[in-house]
């Protein structure tokens, strides 16, 4: 079918570029998953995750934070390890194309590149993508569907003293599997200073019997496209990855 579609496009006088081939591949992906596009059960699954979510987030004073401190000279908020992010101040001048030419503001400084990675594989001949119902402390609602791996360099290096992020081995260094997408992008530079993320999609073999925790779910491309149109279902970082396809 792929060859027939490409042949038809050529016959109609259109140039078959890399972008056209990608679009044809995605069209075939959607067509092959035509009977796996319903999202009612997925929304029910997500609703149950939210209903049974035990985590509590409350605002406390900066001076009550564990392992974080305010530098007495600069006022910067830093982690005792010197890793993760800092809250610093910046001064901007000469911004002639903005609402004001100069200003000062606090900003989150994190001069490191994180990984936003999504695993995919064929299940019964249909490509599925692995998303994570992930808790984030600043979210208006929890959990939201997130990338398979959503981790900063500090997380990957375990500077927090905790566990290695799940599925990191598929995306770090040379990784495991076939790299479909691999592109670096800047993360919200109005709030983050020098912060980037590498958006990745990695395909693993159909017979790779990877163990999936209960907060993860395999979804087809048609299901994802529908979920992207629903309020607060898919987080911004997963959207960034799928926007890189």
Secondary structure, 3 states (H helix, E strand, C coil): CHHHHHHHHHHCCCCCCHHHHHHHHHHHHHHHCCCCCCCHHHHHHHHHHHHCCCCCCCCCCHHHCCCEEECCCCCCEEECCCCCCEEEEEEECCCCCCCCCCEEEEEEECCCEEEEEEEEEEECCEEEEEEEEECCCCCCCCCEEECCEEECHHHHCCCCCCCCCCCHHHCCCCCCCEEEEEEEEECCCCCEECCEEEEEEEECCCCCCCCCCCCEEEEEHHHHHHHCCCCCCECHHHHHHHCCC
